[in-house]
Amino acid sequence: MGQEIERKFLVQGDTWRSLAVGQVYRQGYLPTEDCTVRVRVVGKTGFLTIKGPNVGISRAEFEYEIPAQDALDMMDALCVTPLIEKMRYRVQLNELTWEVDEFMGDNAGLIMAEVELENERQIIDLPEWIGEEVSDDPRYFNSSLAKYPFSQW
C-alpha cells in the first residue's frame, strides 16, 4: 500500500522563487465521503489519485497515470468546482524536496509549501521562507480549497 506522510506550511517572502522553475497544475476532486479522489493534469500527463482519510500527517495514497484527455474530461464532467489551479515549484534543499504551490483563480494569494517525509517523526530543517505549519488545518487541504476557496475565507 502506498502512504503519504506530509507536512504543510504557509510560505513567507519570495526568496524561494530563485530556487526553482514552476509548472502549471490543474486538478479537480470527485465527490466522495470517506476518501479523496483527485484528477490532475500536469503538462501533457493525466493522473488519478485516491487518498484515504488522514491519520495525523499520514494517509494511504494510490496514484495512476491516465490519458490527459480522460483527466480533462473527468474534470469538466465530474469534479467539484472551482478547480484547483496552481503553479508548483520543486525546491531541493539538503535531501528533501519541498513543493511550493502558488495558487491561482479563486485561491489566488495563497502560497503553501509541503514536504513528504519518510516517517512521522523525521526531523527537518525549515528554510527561512517557511511560515506557520498548517498540516492539521483541513482548510488548507487542496480538496477543501476546491469547495471553500481561499478568496471566500
DATA-V445807 format. One record per pair of residues at least 12 apart in sequence whose C-alpha atoms are under 8 Angstrom apart, sorted by the first residue. I is the first residue (numbers start at 1). J is the second residue. If there is no record, write none. Layout:
<<I & J> <I & J>>
This chain:
<<1 & 60> <1 & 61> <1 & 62> <2 & 60> <2 & 61> <2 & 62> <3 & 58> <3 & 59> <3 & 60> <3 & 61> <3 & 62> <4 & 58> <4 & 59> <4 & 60> <4 & 61> <4 & 116> <4 & 117> <5 & 57> <5 & 58> <5 & 59> <5 & 116> <5 & 117> <5 & 118> <5 & 119> <5 & 120> <6 & 57> <6 & 58> <6 & 114> <6 & 115> <6 & 116> <6 & 117> <6 & 135> <7 & 57> <7 & 114> <7 & 115> <7 & 116> <7 & 117> <7 & 133> <7 & 134> <7 & 135> <8 & 112> <8 & 113> <8 & 114> <8 & 115> <8 & 133> <8 & 134> <8 & 135> <9 & 112> <9 & 113> <9 & 114> <9 & 130> <9 & 131> <9 & 132> <9 & 133> <9 & 134> <9 & 135> <10 & 110> <10 & 111> <10 & 112> <10 & 113> <10 & 130> <10 & 131> <10 & 132> <10 & 133> <10 & 134> <11 & 111> <11 & 112> <11 & 113> <11 & 129> <11 & 130> <11 & 131> <11 & 132> <12 & 129> <12 & 130> <12 & 131> <13 & 129> <14 & 129> <15 & 129> <16 & 91> <16 & 129> <19 & 91> <19 & 92> <20 & 89> <20 & 90> <20 & 91> <21 & 89> <21 & 90> <22 & 87> <22 & 88> <22 & 89> <22 & 90> <23 & 42> <23 & 43> <23 & 87> <23 & 88> <23 & 89> <24 & 42> <24 & 43> <24 & 85> <24 & 86> <24 & 87> <24 & 88> <25 & 40> <25 & 41> <25 & 42> <25 & 43> <25 & 84> <25 & 85> <25 & 86> <25 & 87> <25 & 88> <26 & 40> <26 & 41> <26 & 42> <26 & 83> <26 & 84> <26 & 85> <26 & 86> <27 & 39> <27 & 40> <27 & 41> <27 & 75> <27 & 83> <27 & 84> <27 & 85> <28 & 40> <28 & 75> <28 & 79> <28 & 80> <28 & 81> <28 & 82> <28 & 83> <28 & 84> <28 & 143> <28 & 146> <29 & 75> <29 & 79> <29 & 80> <29 & 83> <29 & 143> <29 & 146> <30 & 78> <30 & 79> <30 & 80> <31 & 79> <31 & 80> <34 & 52> <34 & 53> <35 & 50> <35 & 51> <35 & 52> <35 & 53> <36 & 49> <36 & 50> <36 & 51> <36 & 52> <36 & 53> <36 & 143> <37 & 49> <37 & 50> <37 & 51> <38 & 50> <39 & 71> <39 & 74> <39 & 75> <40 & 71> <41 & 68> <41 & 71> <41 & 72> <44 & 68> <45 & 65> <45 & 66> <45 & 67> <45 & 68> <46 & 65> <46 & 66> <46 & 67> <46 & 68> <46 & 69> <46 & 70> <46 & 71> <46 & 72> <47 & 63> <47 & 64> <47 & 65> <47 & 66> <47 & 67> <47 & 68> <47 & 71> <48 & 63> <48 & 64> <48 & 65> <48 & 66> <48 & 71> <49 & 61> <49 & 62> <49 & 63> <49 & 64> <50 & 62> <50 & 63> <56 & 136> <57 & 120> <57 & 135> <57 & 136> <58 & 120> <80 & 146> <80 & 147> <81 & 146> <81 & 147> <82 & 106> <82 & 146> <82 & 147> <82 & 149> <83 & 146> <84 & 103> <84 & 104> <84 & 105> <84 & 107> <84 & 142> <84 & 145> <84 & 146> <85 & 103> <85 & 104> <85 & 105> <86 & 101> <86 & 102> <86 & 103> <86 & 104> <87 & 101> <87 & 102> <87 & 103> <87 & 104> <88 & 100> <88 & 101> <88 & 102> <89 & 101> <96 & 115> <96 & 116> <97 & 115> <97 & 116> <98 & 113> <98 & 114> <98 & 115> <98 & 116> <99 & 113> <99 & 114> <99 & 115> <100 & 112> <100 & 113> <100 & 114> <101 & 113> <106 & 149> <106 & 150> <106 & 151> <107 & 145> <107 & 149> <107 & 150> <107 & 151> <108 & 150> <108 & 151> <109 & 150> <110 & 150> <113 & 130>>
